[in-house]
Amino acid sequence: MYVALLMLPSAARGLSTPPPPPPLTQPGLYPPIAKADPLLWWQETSGAIVVAGAASGIGEQIARLYGKKGKVYAVSRSIEPTMFEDNPNIITSRVDVTDDDSVAALVSQIKEDGETVSALFNCAVLLNGEKGPERNIKGIDKAFFMDSFAINAYGPINTTRQLLPLLAKGGAVVNLSARVGSIADDEMGGWWSYRSSKTALNHLTKLSHIETNRRGHKITFLSVHPGTTYTPMSSPFTQRRYEAGDESLHSAEFTATAIAELVAGAGEDHSGGFFDWSGQSLPF
Ligand SMILES: NC(=O)c1ccc[n+]([C@@H]2O[C@H](COP(=O)([O-])OP(=O)(O)OC[C@H]3O[C@@H](n4cnc5c(N)ncnc54)[C@H](OP(=O)(O)O)[C@@H]3O)[C@@H](O)[C@H]2O)c1
């Protein structure tokens, strides 16, 4: 009897047809960011800058840029204490972003110094190695895949979650991402571990925004594609362009300034979004 009733259309059972689920909100694009002066922005939030992955490339130049005006914690696994010895504003510390205790030690150091944090830049990355980047699915190596997710996705959310209590109101968390992490934009495939870990990172940026700002803690979270920049990470692919003087290849100094200008110009409308170095929104 019960089964026979269930087989009737819902109207005949005296039930109204359930409404269709609401359409998923269009992930859409965010308004472009109009760049602003990084050092003026910094004056408005009173705290230090933390750069994770500061031993080379873009992270190093971000540390040097802010270090001209104030305190910067420049960290990576193997950073040399002498690296920024020309600038006492820049404090180096050996931190592995995948290691909870290592990040906790950084948090303790910042607290002991009596500092808050204006901005956290997550620049640590794994792209190249014996097992990567992979050309095809056969090339996937479990350890390399896991390490990529550990450094490129867990690392940034580990530093974010541990430093969040120290982040000043109006502060920012900037996750250095990559355009190749966009699902919507991917027509090429390849680089499985790097691409998919950056896709995860973009979602982590959005999750951080939703949860933090819902609690009224006003922080701007951005995923940023820096543009192809000549650094140790990119050099296996950019060396020829660099030697040929290709002007479309960014220097790390140029990219660092562009990213700092984005942070200064970003507002509530941008938090949780994915942008390129010029301020244009990218699809997830
Ligand atoms: N360069 C480009 O063309 C390009 C393009 C798109 C996106 N990006 C993104 O931009 C960001 C910066 O890249 P980059 O080109 O400047 O790279 P890079 O010069 O290779 O620098 C990477 C830094 O990450 C540090 N690092 C790696 N693993 C770490 C860990 N577990 N804990 C702490 N630090 C760690 C490295 O230092 P240690 O070895 O001392 O730890 C190094 O300082 C990355 O997120 C990258 O995906 C770059």
The ligand as an ORCA input file, in Angstrom:
! r2SCAN-3c Opt
* xyz 0 1
  N      57.451     33.126    -10.841
  C      56.350     33.015    -11.585
  O      56.357     33.173    -12.834
  C      55.048     32.670    -10.936
  C      53.918     32.512    -11.751
  C      52.709     32.190    -11.163
  C      52.625     32.061     -9.788
  N      53.741     32.236     -9.009
  C      53.600     32.072     -7.559
  O      54.289     33.086     -6.864
  C      54.761     32.576     -5.606
  C      56.247     32.884     -5.425
  O      56.948     32.195     -6.447
  P      58.449     32.527     -6.859
  O      58.505     32.369     -8.317
  O      58.896     33.793     -6.214
  O      59.173     31.263     -6.187
  P      60.677     31.023     -5.624
  O      61.602     32.103     -6.016
  O      61.008     29.626     -5.995
  O      60.453     31.135     -4.036
  C      59.785     30.158     -3.324
  C      60.112     30.330     -1.865
  O      59.361     29.366     -1.124
  C      60.167     28.927     -0.040
  N      59.586     27.666      0.421
  C      59.377     26.524     -0.277
  N      58.835     25.596      0.520
  C      58.663     26.169      1.736
  C      58.146     25.720      2.978
  N      57.701     24.471      3.135
  N      58.113     26.581      4.025
  C      58.573     27.835      3.877
  N      59.072     28.327      2.733
  C      59.123     27.491      1.681
  C      61.566     28.839     -0.644
  O      62.612     28.953      0.300
  P      63.214     27.712      1.127
  O      63.660     26.707      0.123
  O      64.287     28.330      1.932
  O      62.106     27.209      1.987
  C      61.568     30.103     -1.496
  O      61.941     31.215     -0.703
  C      54.444     31.075     -5.626
  O      53.247     30.843     -4.904
  C      54.210     30.770     -7.079
  O      53.315     29.680     -7.295
  C      54.953     32.530     -9.557
*
